[in-house]
Structures are given as structure tokens and as C-alpha cells.
Amino acid sequence: MFGTHNKRGLSSEYQSHVNILRPSIHARRANLTVKFQDIYGFTVEGNVDDVNILNEVREKVRKQGKVWWALEASKGANWYLQAHFSSTLKFSTLANAVTLKRLIRKGIPPVLRPKVWFTLSGAAKKKSTVPESYYDDLSKAVDGKITPATRQIDHDLRRTFPGHPWLDTPKGHAALRRVLVGYSFRDCEVGYCQGLNYIAAFLLLVMKTEEDAFWMLAVLLEDVLVNDCYTNNLSGCHVEQRVFKDLLVKNCPRIANHLEALEFDVSLVATEWFLCLFSKSLPSETTLRVWDVLFYEGAKVLFHVALAIFKMKEDAVLGAHHVGDVINILQNTSHHLFDPDELLTVAFEKIGSMTTTTISKERKKQEPAVMAELDERERRLNSLRGGGVR
């Protein structure tokens, strides 16, 4: 397995876990429930309808794969690079760009996902700026070193998707540890933040090598997401929550008003969505469809998807009378969103248009208030510490 060395890929023993659905049906409270492993090895529990949805989704993925392969055959193996990186205004280039955006929103075939993610996200370019041996050298240099970050990483390894047939093994833990520890030394300001373990775990499952997973994590934290999202005070995450609250008011005013009446803070659910990039909330195959678009269109996608989850359950949320009811509705909804097309259709067709520029302006507007709050919190903590010393 690729857990023992950064150049290795998934072994046949792991792939045997992920090629087919293996349902185990049992009766529970007169409801028929089904347990099975999805294509990334996660155990999923749902009803028979959920299995049917997943099978339909996979048939769509198979057909979508044929479209990608046909384009690779007619336009060349890396045709999408020209569409993404070219600054020319040639009609053929613009047409390719439109085609690429539409294709990515419909899903990248799993077999092509590592290559497409690595190139379109900018990870390949980032990797090319350092010596070929960078990751190996980094892993060797930090091996055995102990820091607050490494101690927290070691604490979190077994809590990262427990029961997974590869991640929850010594080899899986070792691979995940190397990626997280390596990055904690690459960017000491970020170091390690809980949430990154789930993201890195997903990257390990998707990318063909441990080294590529490391570079995907690097490009995600350094280029795709907002700055300071994972630093000590989580200031970037606090900014994102404020931006999201404003967007909810603008795009779903009835929901926003009802939540305000309930004194419900959206950060109760949205913090995990943004810190873990939905990896703990959505089924894995749906999460990775969101990531397909995230790596191509940027962090605005997170807002689209978060708003869509609220929008899809608008009536239920409006009928809720307690904060706990809202949390249960949203968690239950997200955990059973097995159809990525349903979610992404709402996200991009029923939510108002958002551009990266618009989101950036919203962030700048919210930053002063967030920093003021964090400064005040720090002053109170320092005051309490001072009081304790006397």
C-alpha cells in the first residue's frame, strides 16, 4: 500500500474493498436498513432507496467517464490544461473552458480524478518549484521530531475515520502521519489544526501517491482556501462564518429570519463544514464531487454547497421550534445526500450567483470585526491568567 512509501499506490487488497457494493441487510425497528462499503471503502448505512440512488449515480459516473475518454481521444490527453491555463481568446480555447467547467460540475471520473486535481488545482506547478526530492527529504528531516503539532497529530490518527479498511491500519496511520507532520514543518504558522486530518485522509484515498496527497494539501491551504483558516486563532474560519451568515440572509431570507428568532448560530453546523470541507458531513462520493469543483472554481464553492443544504430543507427548518431540531435536520440531511447531482444542482442553479471577487470583498468587510473580537477574547484570557497568578 502507498502508506509504506510515498511513491506507492493502492494495493489490490485495498481495491478489493472498493469495487462493488456489498450490502448486509438486517431488520431494525421494522425498517429495512442496508450496510455497505462505498467505492472509497467507507461503511455506509442507509435504506434500500439509498443503495438505488448510489447505483444510479455510479451509472451516471460511468457514462460521464465515456465523455471524458472521448475528449481525451479527440483533443489530447491533457486538453483541459489549455482550457484552464491559457490566456488567449481563441474561440476553441473558450469553448474548451466552458466544456471543462460543465464537465467538472458533472463529476470527474474516479480514475482520472488524481491527474485532473493535481494539474488544475496548481499542485503540479507548486511541486515543480522545488527539488524532486523535496518531500522525501522533508519526511526524513522531521522523522522523530516532537512538537505540539506532532503530539496532536498522534492523538488524532486513530480518531480519523475509525473502522476504515485502510486508513484505520498501521500503514494508513503512518501515511497520514507523514503527510500531516511534513506539512506542519513546511508551514509552522499553520502547524496542525484538527480538521486537517480528515482532509488529508481523503486526499490519500484519492491521489495515487502519498507525495501527491501532500502537495494537494499544500495547494489547498496555500492557494485555494482563505488565509488563516487553520492558524491558531482560526481567524480565517471566523471570517468565513460571518460571510456565510450574510449570504444566508441574502439568499435564504426566510430561513435566516427563522434561525435568528430561534437564536440559532449557523456556525454550530457550518464550522465543521468549512474546516473539514464537508468530509465529515457528506457521504464520501458526494464530498469528492464537491471537491472536484472546489479545486477548479475555488473556495466560493463551499458557500454554494452550504447554502444548498439549508435550501434543500427549507420547509423542515422553518418548521423547527428548537435549536437542536435544526441541528438534527441539517445533520441527517447532509449524511444522506447520496446524490451529488441533486446537491450541486441546487448549489449552482437555485442559489444566487457568487464570484470569487464578491466573496473577497465580503471577507474584507468582515475581517475588522473578527479581529476585534479575537483581540478582545485574548485580552480577557490574559486578564484571567493575570488574576490567577496573584
KOLBA-195041 format. One record per residue (C-alpha): residue number from 0; residue in one letter; x, y, z. Coordinates in nm, 3 decimals. Layout:
% KOLBA-195041
+------+--------+---------+---------+---------+
| kegu | kollum |      xx |      yy |      zz |
+------+--------+---------+---------+---------+
|  NUM |      A |       X |       Y |       Z |
...
+------+--------+---------+---------+---------+
This chain:
% KOLBA-195041
+------+--------+---------+---------+---------+
| kegu | kollum |      xx |      yy |      zz |
+------+--------+---------+---------+---------+
|    0 |      M |   0.000 |   0.000 |   0.000 |
|    1 |      F |   0.103 |   0.357 |  -0.051 |
|    2 |      G |   0.119 |   0.402 |   0.323 |
|    3 |      T |   0.464 |   0.245 |   0.339 |
|    4 |      H |   0.627 |   0.479 |   0.087 |
|    5 |      N |   0.519 |   0.796 |  -0.086 |
|    6 |      K |   0.564 |   0.650 |  -0.438 |
|    7 |      R |   0.338 |   0.351 |  -0.389 |
|    8 |      G |  -0.027 |   0.333 |  -0.487 |
|    9 |      L |  -0.332 |   0.145 |  -0.362 |
|   10 |      S |  -0.276 |  -0.228 |  -0.338 |
|   11 |      S |  -0.505 |  -0.490 |  -0.486 |
|   12 |      E |  -0.610 |  -0.593 |  -0.135 |
|   13 |      Y |  -0.749 |  -0.242 |  -0.071 |
|   14 |      Q |  -0.908 |  -0.214 |  -0.413 |
|   15 |      S |  -1.095 |  -0.536 |  -0.346 |
|   16 |      H |  -1.282 |  -0.343 |  -0.075 |
|   17 |      V |  -1.399 |  -0.065 |  -0.301 |
|   18 |      N |  -1.500 |  -0.211 |  -0.636 |
|   19 |      I |  -1.854 |  -0.327 |  -0.557 |
|   20 |      L |  -2.136 |  -0.271 |  -0.311 |
|   21 |      R |  -2.153 |  -0.543 |  -0.051 |
|   22 |      P |  -2.482 |  -0.490 |   0.127 |
|   23 |      S |  -2.559 |  -0.652 |   0.458 |
|   24 |      I |  -2.933 |  -0.627 |   0.517 |
|   25 |      H |  -3.095 |  -0.656 |   0.855 |
|   26 |      A |  -3.425 |  -0.554 |   1.011 |
|   27 |      R |  -3.428 |  -0.275 |   1.265 |
|   28 |      R |  -3.750 |  -0.142 |   1.410 |
|   29 |      A |  -3.938 |  -0.278 |   1.109 |
|   30 |      N |  -3.733 |  -0.056 |   0.876 |
|   31 |      L |  -3.507 |  -0.221 |   0.622 |
|   32 |      T |  -3.156 |  -0.082 |   0.653 |
|   33 |      V |  -2.854 |  -0.164 |   0.446 |
|   34 |      K |  -2.485 |  -0.151 |   0.530 |
|   35 |      F |  -2.227 |  -0.149 |   0.254 |
|   36 |      Q |  -1.889 |  -0.009 |   0.158 |
|   37 |      D |  -1.875 |   0.273 |  -0.094 |
|   38 |      I |  -1.606 |   0.292 |  -0.362 |
|   39 |      Y |  -1.362 |   0.460 |  -0.122 |
|   40 |      G |  -1.401 |   0.196 |   0.148 |
|   41 |      F |  -1.629 |   0.383 |   0.389 |
|   42 |      T |  -1.911 |   0.191 |   0.554 |
|   43 |      V |  -2.244 |   0.349 |   0.468 |
|   44 |      E |  -2.573 |   0.280 |   0.637 |
|   45 |      G |  -2.896 |   0.372 |   0.466 |
|   46 |      N |  -3.211 |   0.223 |   0.326 |
|   47 |      V |  -3.264 |   0.035 |   0.002 |
|   48 |      D |  -3.355 |   0.360 |  -0.173 |
|   49 |      D |  -3.013 |   0.498 |  -0.080 |
|   50 |      V |  -2.847 |   0.199 |  -0.246 |
|   51 |      N |  -3.057 |   0.251 |  -0.557 |
|   52 |      I |  -2.957 |   0.619 |  -0.564 |
|   53 |      L |  -2.590 |   0.529 |  -0.536 |
|   54 |      N |  -2.619 |   0.274 |  -0.814 |
|   55 |      E |  -2.789 |   0.532 |  -1.036 |
|   56 |      V |  -2.518 |   0.785 |  -0.953 |
|   57 |      R |  -2.249 |   0.535 |  -1.043 |
|   58 |      E |  -2.415 |   0.463 |  -1.374 |
|   59 |      K |  -2.406 |   0.837 |  -1.444 |
|   60 |      V |  -2.039 |   0.842 |  -1.348 |
|   61 |      R |  -1.972 |   0.555 |  -1.590 |
|   62 |      K |  -2.143 |   0.743 |  -1.873 |
|   63 |      Q |  -1.964 |   1.062 |  -1.779 |
|   64 |      G |  -1.638 |   0.873 |  -1.794 |
|   65 |      K |  -1.706 |   0.788 |  -2.156 |
|   66 |      V |  -1.739 |   1.160 |  -2.231 |
|   67 |      W |  -1.402 |   1.233 |  -2.067 |
|   68 |      W |  -1.231 |   0.948 |  -2.251 |
|   69 |      A |  -1.378 |   1.063 |  -2.582 |
|   70 |      L |  -1.241 |   1.414 |  -2.523 |
|   71 |      E |  -0.902 |   1.271 |  -2.428 |
|   72 |      A |  -0.902 |   1.076 |  -2.755 |
|   73 |      S |  -1.009 |   1.368 |  -2.975 |
|   74 |      K |  -0.839 |   1.666 |  -2.807 |
|   75 |      G |  -0.538 |   1.501 |  -2.644 |
|   76 |      A |  -0.467 |   1.353 |  -2.302 |
|   77 |      N |  -0.419 |   1.691 |  -2.133 |
|   78 |      W |  -0.665 |   1.900 |  -2.334 |
|   79 |      Y |  -0.807 |   2.062 |  -2.020 |
|   80 |      L |  -0.475 |   2.226 |  -1.936 |
|   81 |      Q |  -0.510 |   2.460 |  -2.234 |
|   82 |      A |  -0.868 |   2.539 |  -2.136 |
|   83 |      H |  -0.768 |   2.624 |  -1.777 |
|   84 |      F |  -0.435 |   2.800 |  -1.808 |
|   85 |      S |  -0.444 |   2.970 |  -2.149 |
|   86 |      S |  -0.500 |   3.347 |  -2.155 |
|   87 |      T |  -0.583 |   3.358 |  -2.526 |
|   88 |      L |  -0.927 |   3.450 |  -2.651 |
|   89 |      K |  -0.938 |   3.190 |  -2.927 |
|   90 |      F |  -1.289 |   3.053 |  -2.974 |
|   91 |      S |  -1.162 |   2.694 |  -2.944 |
|   92 |      T |  -0.993 |   2.774 |  -2.611 |
|   93 |      L |  -1.301 |   2.948 |  -2.472 |
|   94 |      A |  -1.519 |   2.659 |  -2.588 |
|   95 |      N |  -1.289 |   2.415 |  -2.411 |
|   96 |      A |  -1.309 |   2.624 |  -2.093 |
|   97 |      V |  -1.689 |   2.618 |  -2.100 |
|   98 |      T |  -1.685 |   2.245 |  -2.167 |
|   99 |      L |  -1.440 |   2.186 |  -1.883 |
|  100 |      K |  -1.643 |   2.379 |  -1.626 |
|  101 |      R |  -1.959 |   2.190 |  -1.722 |
|  102 |      L |  -1.780 |   1.855 |  -1.715 |
|  103 |      I |  -1.625 |   1.915 |  -1.374 |
|  104 |      R |  -1.960 |   2.010 |  -1.225 |
|  105 |      K |  -2.096 |   1.680 |  -1.357 |
|  106 |      G |  -1.809 |   1.495 |  -1.194 |
|  107 |      I |  -1.459 |   1.379 |  -1.274 |
|  108 |      P |  -1.435 |   1.002 |  -1.322 |
|  109 |      P |  -1.255 |   0.850 |  -1.019 |
|  110 |      V |  -0.978 |   0.704 |  -1.234 |
|  111 |      L |  -0.899 |   1.049 |  -1.378 |
|  112 |      R |  -0.950 |   1.241 |  -1.056 |
|  113 |      P |  -0.589 |   1.226 |  -0.929 |
|  114 |      K |  -0.446 |   1.360 |  -1.254 |
|  115 |      V |  -0.709 |   1.628 |  -1.309 |
|  116 |      W |  -0.699 |   1.752 |  -0.949 |
|  117 |      F |  -0.321 |   1.763 |  -0.944 |
|  118 |      T |  -0.295 |   1.973 |  -1.258 |
|  119 |      L |  -0.597 |   2.203 |  -1.233 |
|  120 |      S |  -0.552 |   2.285 |  -0.862 |
|  121 |      G |  -0.200 |   2.412 |  -0.918 |
|  122 |      A |  -0.041 |   2.134 |  -0.711 |
|  123 |      A |   0.173 |   2.017 |  -1.003 |
|  124 |      K |   0.303 |   2.368 |  -1.061 |
|  125 |      K |   0.376 |   2.413 |  -0.689 |
|  126 |      K |   0.565 |   2.084 |  -0.676 |
|  127 |      S |   0.769 |   2.181 |  -0.983 |
|  128 |      T |   0.919 |   2.483 |  -0.799 |
|  129 |      V |   1.116 |   2.268 |  -0.554 |
|  130 |      P |   1.372 |   1.988 |  -0.593 |
|  131 |      E |   1.235 |   1.648 |  -0.693 |
|  132 |      S |   1.341 |   1.502 |  -0.359 |
|  133 |      Y |   1.166 |   1.774 |  -0.152 |
|  134 |      Y |   0.902 |   1.553 |   0.009 |
|  135 |      D |   1.135 |   1.262 |   0.079 |
|  136 |      D |   1.395 |   1.498 |   0.225 |
|  137 |      L |   1.133 |   1.671 |   0.439 |
|  138 |      S |   0.998 |   1.339 |   0.570 |
|  139 |      K |   1.346 |   1.223 |   0.665 |
|  140 |      A |   1.440 |   1.556 |   0.823 |
|  141 |      V |   1.139 |   1.566 |   1.055 |
|  142 |      D |   1.129 |   1.195 |   1.139 |
|  143 |      G |   1.141 |   1.153 |   1.516 |
|  144 |      K |   1.096 |   1.521 |   1.597 |
|  145 |      I |   0.834 |   1.602 |   1.859 |
|  146 |      T |   0.634 |   1.925 |   1.866 |
|  147 |      P |   0.291 |   2.025 |   1.996 |
|  148 |      A |   0.166 |   1.963 |   1.640 |
|  149 |      T |   0.308 |   1.610 |   1.618 |
|  150 |      R |   0.163 |   1.524 |   1.959 |
|  151 |      Q |  -0.184 |   1.636 |   1.849 |
|  152 |      I |  -0.149 |   1.452 |   1.517 |
|  153 |      D |  -0.059 |   1.130 |   1.702 |
|  154 |      H |  -0.363 |   1.179 |   1.924 |
|  155 |      D |  -0.592 |   1.221 |   1.623 |
|  156 |      L |  -0.472 |   0.940 |   1.396 |
|  157 |      R |  -0.693 |   0.666 |   1.540 |
|  158 |      R |  -0.989 |   0.904 |   1.552 |
|  159 |      T |  -0.969 |   0.973 |   1.180 |
|  160 |      F |  -1.239 |   0.762 |   1.016 |
|  161 |      P |  -1.212 |   0.466 |   1.257 |
|  162 |      G |  -1.301 |   0.133 |   1.102 |
|  163 |      H |  -1.192 |   0.227 |   0.751 |
|  164 |      P |  -1.023 |  -0.079 |   0.592 |
|  165 |      W |  -0.706 |   0.112 |   0.501 |
|  166 |      L |  -0.697 |   0.440 |   0.691 |
|  167 |      D |  -0.751 |   0.266 |   1.024 |
|  168 |      T |  -0.446 |   0.041 |   0.990 |
|  169 |      P |  -0.081 |   0.088 |   1.091 |
|  170 |      K |   0.010 |   0.159 |   0.728 |
|  171 |      G |  -0.274 |   0.406 |   0.690 |
|  172 |      H |  -0.186 |   0.582 |   1.014 |
|  173 |      A |   0.179 |   0.602 |   0.911 |
|  174 |      A |   0.097 |   0.756 |   0.572 |
|  175 |      L |  -0.144 |   1.007 |   0.723 |
|  176 |      R |   0.109 |   1.098 |   0.991 |
|  177 |      R |   0.386 |   1.162 |   0.740 |
|  178 |      V |   0.168 |   1.393 |   0.532 |
|  179 |      L |   0.041 |   1.590 |   0.832 |
|  180 |      V |   0.373 |   1.611 |   1.015 |
|  181 |      G |   0.552 |   1.707 |   0.694 |
|  182 |      Y |   0.311 |   1.991 |   0.631 |
|  183 |      S |   0.328 |   2.108 |   0.993 |
|  184 |      F |   0.700 |   2.171 |   0.940 |
|  185 |      R |   0.651 |   2.322 |   0.594 |
|  186 |      D |   0.416 |   2.586 |   0.737 |
|  187 |      C |   0.490 |   2.640 |   1.106 |
|  188 |      E |   0.225 |   2.914 |   1.129 |
|  189 |      V |  -0.044 |   2.662 |   1.046 |
|  190 |      G |   0.132 |   2.367 |   1.204 |
|  191 |      Y |  -0.159 |   2.135 |   1.257 |
|  192 |      C |  -0.527 |   2.202 |   1.317 |
|  193 |      Q |  -0.795 |   1.943 |   1.386 |
|  194 |      G |  -0.991 |   1.902 |   1.065 |
|  195 |      L |  -0.681 |   1.872 |   0.851 |
|  196 |      N |  -0.659 |   1.504 |   0.945 |
|  197 |      Y |  -0.990 |   1.433 |   0.769 |
|  198 |      I |  -0.892 |   1.635 |   0.464 |
|  199 |      A |  -0.552 |   1.468 |   0.433 |
|  200 |      A |  -0.714 |   1.126 |   0.478 |
|  201 |      F |  -0.945 |   1.187 |   0.183 |
|  202 |      L |  -0.653 |   1.313 |  -0.026 |
|  203 |      L |  -0.461 |   0.995 |   0.049 |
|  204 |      L |  -0.754 |   0.784 |  -0.069 |
|  205 |      V |  -0.790 |   0.975 |  -0.394 |
|  206 |      M |  -0.434 |   1.055 |  -0.501 |
|  207 |      K |  -0.213 |   0.776 |  -0.626 |
|  208 |      T |   0.084 |   0.864 |  -0.410 |
|  209 |      E |   0.143 |   0.993 |  -0.061 |
|  210 |      E |   0.363 |   1.268 |  -0.206 |
|  211 |      D |   0.085 |   1.391 |  -0.433 |
|  212 |      A |  -0.153 |   1.397 |  -0.136 |
|  213 |      F |   0.098 |   1.621 |   0.044 |
|  214 |      W |   0.110 |   1.867 |  -0.249 |
|  215 |      M |  -0.268 |   1.869 |  -0.277 |
|  216 |      L |  -0.286 |   1.963 |   0.092 |
|  217 |      A |  -0.027 |   2.234 |   0.032 |
|  218 |      V |  -0.209 |   2.393 |  -0.262 |
|  219 |      L |  -0.538 |   2.371 |  -0.075 |
|  220 |      L |  -0.409 |   2.557 |   0.231 |
|  221 |      E |  -0.182 |   2.799 |   0.048 |
|  222 |      D |  -0.384 |   2.889 |  -0.262 |
|  223 |      V |  -0.741 |   2.755 |  -0.269 |
|  224 |      L |  -0.880 |   2.836 |   0.076 |
|  225 |      V |  -0.888 |   3.167 |   0.263 |
|  226 |      N |  -0.574 |   3.263 |   0.454 |
|  227 |      D |  -0.554 |   3.190 |   0.829 |
|  228 |      C |  -0.834 |   2.935 |   0.820 |
|  229 |      Y |  -0.622 |   2.687 |   1.017 |
|  230 |      T |  -0.392 |   2.912 |   1.217 |
|  231 |      N |  -0.406 |   2.920 |   1.599 |
|  232 |      N |  -0.693 |   3.166 |   1.635 |
|  233 |      L |  -0.884 |   3.031 |   1.330 |
|  234 |      S |  -0.941 |   3.391 |   1.220 |
|  235 |      G |  -0.998 |   3.289 |   0.859 |
|  236 |      C |  -1.264 |   3.039 |   0.962 |
|  237 |      H |  -1.437 |   3.303 |   1.176 |
|  238 |      V |  -1.440 |   3.535 |   0.874 |
|  239 |      E |  -1.593 |   3.261 |   0.656 |
|  240 |      Q |  -1.868 |   3.206 |   0.913 |
|  241 |      R |  -1.959 |   3.574 |   0.912 |
|  242 |      V |  -1.959 |   3.583 |   0.532 |
|  243 |      F |  -2.180 |   3.275 |   0.526 |
|  244 |      K |  -2.430 |   3.433 |   0.768 |
|  245 |      D |  -2.460 |   3.736 |   0.539 |
|  246 |      L |  -2.503 |   3.516 |   0.233 |
|  247 |      L |  -2.775 |   3.318 |   0.409 |
|  248 |      V |  -2.963 |   3.642 |   0.477 |
|  249 |      K |  -2.934 |   3.746 |   0.112 |
|  250 |      N |  -3.010 |   3.410 |  -0.049 |
|  251 |      C |  -3.241 |   3.243 |   0.205 |
|  252 |      P |  -3.403 |   3.532 |   0.399 |
|  253 |      R |  -3.692 |   3.326 |   0.540 |
|  254 |      I |  -3.452 |   3.071 |   0.683 |
|  255 |      A |  -3.221 |   3.342 |   0.820 |
|  256 |      N |  -3.510 |   3.520 |   0.992 |
|  257 |      H |  -3.639 |   3.197 |   1.145 |
|  258 |      L |  -3.294 |   3.100 |   1.272 |
|  259 |      E |  -3.250 |   3.443 |   1.425 |
|  260 |      A |  -3.581 |   3.403 |   1.608 |
|  261 |      L |  -3.456 |   3.068 |   1.742 |
|  262 |      E |  -3.125 |   3.229 |   1.836 |
|  263 |      F |  -2.956 |   2.966 |   1.622 |
|  264 |      D |  -2.597 |   3.042 |   1.520 |
|  265 |      V |  -2.517 |   2.884 |   1.182 |
|  266 |      S |  -2.159 |   2.826 |   1.295 |
|  267 |      L |  -2.297 |   2.538 |   1.507 |
|  268 |      V |  -2.309 |   2.332 |   1.186 |
|  269 |      A |  -2.112 |   2.534 |   0.933 |
|  270 |      T |  -1.782 |   2.545 |   1.123 |
|  271 |      E |  -1.730 |   2.172 |   1.069 |
|  272 |      W |  -1.842 |   2.206 |   0.706 |
|  273 |      F |  -1.578 |   2.469 |   0.633 |
|  274 |      L |  -1.295 |   2.327 |   0.846 |
|  275 |      C |  -1.337 |   1.971 |   0.718 |
|  276 |      L |  -1.459 |   2.070 |   0.370 |
|  277 |      F |  -1.770 |   1.856 |   0.423 |
|  278 |      S |  -1.561 |   1.538 |   0.457 |
|  279 |      K |  -1.726 |   1.451 |   0.792 |
|  280 |      S |  -2.074 |   1.559 |   0.689 |
|  281 |      L |  -2.146 |   1.436 |   0.337 |
|  282 |      P |  -2.114 |   1.081 |   0.202 |
|  283 |      S |  -1.763 |   1.036 |   0.064 |
|  284 |      E |  -1.863 |   1.019 |  -0.302 |
|  285 |      T |  -2.066 |   1.340 |  -0.265 |
|  286 |      T |  -1.780 |   1.509 |  -0.079 |
|  287 |      L |  -1.541 |   1.434 |  -0.363 |
|  288 |      R |  -1.784 |   1.569 |  -0.621 |
|  289 |      V |  -1.783 |   1.893 |  -0.421 |
|  290 |      W |  -1.403 |   1.883 |  -0.417 |
|  291 |      D |  -1.397 |   1.836 |  -0.795 |
|  292 |      V |  -1.550 |   2.181 |  -0.828 |
|  293 |      L |  -1.360 |   2.326 |  -0.530 |
|  294 |      F |  -1.020 |   2.257 |  -0.685 |
|  295 |      Y |  -1.130 |   2.416 |  -1.014 |
|  296 |      E |  -1.351 |   2.709 |  -0.910 |
|  297 |      G |  -1.215 |   2.792 |  -0.566 |
|  298 |      A |  -1.346 |   2.839 |  -0.212 |
|  299 |      K |  -1.669 |   3.010 |  -0.322 |
|  300 |      V |  -1.794 |   2.656 |  -0.387 |
|  301 |      L |  -1.809 |   2.592 |  -0.011 |
|  302 |      F |  -2.061 |   2.874 |   0.028 |
|  303 |      H |  -2.272 |   2.744 |  -0.260 |
|  304 |      V |  -2.288 |   2.397 |  -0.108 |
|  305 |      A |  -2.353 |   2.517 |   0.249 |
|  306 |      L |  -2.640 |   2.737 |   0.127 |
|  307 |      A |  -2.777 |   2.449 |  -0.080 |
|  308 |      I |  -2.801 |   2.220 |   0.223 |
|  309 |      F |  -3.014 |   2.481 |   0.403 |
|  310 |      K |  -3.216 |   2.548 |   0.088 |
|  311 |      M |  -3.296 |   2.180 |   0.030 |
|  312 |      K |  -3.452 |   2.154 |   0.376 |
|  313 |      E |  -3.611 |   2.499 |   0.392 |
|  314 |      D |  -3.960 |   2.376 |   0.487 |
|  315 |      A |  -3.828 |   2.144 |   0.758 |
|  316 |      V |  -3.604 |   2.414 |   0.904 |
|  317 |      L |  -3.890 |   2.665 |   0.903 |
|  318 |      G |  -4.099 |   2.411 |   1.093 |
|  319 |      A |  -3.837 |   2.357 |   1.363 |
|  320 |      H |  -3.901 |   2.507 |   1.706 |
|  321 |      H |  -3.572 |   2.436 |   1.881 |
|  322 |      V |  -3.203 |   2.475 |   1.806 |
|  323 |      G |  -3.149 |   2.102 |   1.849 |
|  324 |      D |  -3.418 |   2.027 |   1.591 |
|  325 |      V |  -3.239 |   2.241 |   1.333 |
|  326 |      I |  -2.908 |   2.067 |   1.400 |
|  327 |      N |  -3.070 |   1.724 |   1.364 |
|  328 |      I |  -3.241 |   1.821 |   1.039 |
|  329 |      L |  -2.922 |   1.952 |   0.880 |
|  330 |      Q |  -2.702 |   1.667 |   1.002 |
|  331 |      N |  -2.947 |   1.400 |   0.892 |
|  332 |      T |  -2.986 |   1.570 |   0.554 |
|  333 |      S |  -2.614 |   1.604 |   0.488 |
|  334 |      H |  -2.536 |   1.246 |   0.595 |
|  335 |      H |  -2.787 |   1.110 |   0.342 |
|  336 |      L |  -2.708 |   1.328 |   0.041 |
|  337 |      F |  -2.606 |   1.031 |  -0.171 |
|  338 |      D |  -2.695 |   1.206 |  -0.498 |
|  339 |      P |  -2.428 |   1.468 |  -0.571 |
|  340 |      D |  -2.618 |   1.593 |  -0.876 |
|  341 |      E |  -2.916 |   1.687 |  -0.661 |
|  342 |      L |  -2.696 |   1.885 |  -0.422 |
|  343 |      L |  -2.488 |   2.057 |  -0.691 |
|  344 |      T |  -2.793 |   2.145 |  -0.899 |
|  345 |      V |  -2.938 |   2.335 |  -0.603 |
|  346 |      A |  -2.596 |   2.484 |  -0.523 |
|  347 |      F |  -2.538 |   2.632 |  -0.868 |
|  348 |      E |  -2.885 |   2.679 |  -1.013 |
|  349 |      K |  -3.105 |   2.774 |  -0.717 |
|  350 |      I |  -2.856 |   2.985 |  -0.523 |
|  351 |      G |  -2.771 |   3.334 |  -0.640 |
|  352 |      S |  -2.453 |   3.383 |  -0.840 |
|  353 |      M |  -2.135 |   3.440 |  -0.642 |
|  354 |      T |  -1.795 |   3.533 |  -0.779 |
|  355 |      T |  -1.457 |   3.499 |  -0.614 |
|  356 |      T |  -1.428 |   3.879 |  -0.626 |
|  357 |      T |  -1.760 |   3.921 |  -0.445 |
|  358 |      I |  -1.656 |   3.674 |  -0.175 |
|  359 |      S |  -1.321 |   3.851 |  -0.132 |
|  360 |      K |  -1.498 |   4.185 |  -0.080 |
|  361 |      E |  -1.726 |   4.025 |   0.178 |
|  362 |      R |  -1.425 |   3.884 |   0.361 |
|  363 |      K |  -1.253 |   4.221 |   0.376 |
|  364 |      K |  -1.571 |   4.373 |   0.514 |
|  365 |      Q |  -1.590 |   4.113 |   0.792 |
|  366 |      E |  -1.222 |   4.097 |   0.886 |
|  367 |      P |  -1.210 |   4.406 |   1.116 |
|  368 |      A |  -1.498 |   4.282 |   1.334 |
|  369 |      V |  -1.348 |   3.934 |   1.357 |
|  370 |      M |  -1.004 |   4.065 |   1.454 |
|  371 |      A |  -1.161 |   4.298 |   1.712 |
|  372 |      E |  -1.348 |   4.004 |   1.866 |
|  373 |      L |  -1.037 |   3.789 |   1.875 |
|  374 |      D |  -0.831 |   4.069 |   2.028 |
|  375 |      E |  -1.095 |   4.123 |   2.297 |
|  376 |      R |  -1.103 |   3.749 |   2.367 |
|  377 |      E |  -0.723 |   3.746 |   2.402 |
|  378 |      R |  -0.735 |   4.042 |   2.642 |
|  379 |      R |  -0.994 |   3.867 |   2.859 |
|  380 |      L |  -0.786 |   3.548 |   2.867 |
|  381 |      N |  -0.474 |   3.741 |   2.959 |
|  382 |      S |  -0.667 |   3.919 |   3.232 |
|  383 |      L |  -0.789 |   3.587 |   3.371 |
|  384 |      R |  -0.438 |   3.445 |   3.360 |
|  385 |      G |  -0.308 |   3.753 |   3.539 |
|  386 |      G |  -0.580 |   3.722 |   3.802 |
|  387 |      G |  -0.489 |   3.360 |   3.860 |
|  388 |      V |  -0.126 |   3.445 |   3.924 |
|  389 |      R |  -0.192 |   3.697 |   4.202 |
+------+--------+---------+---------+---------+
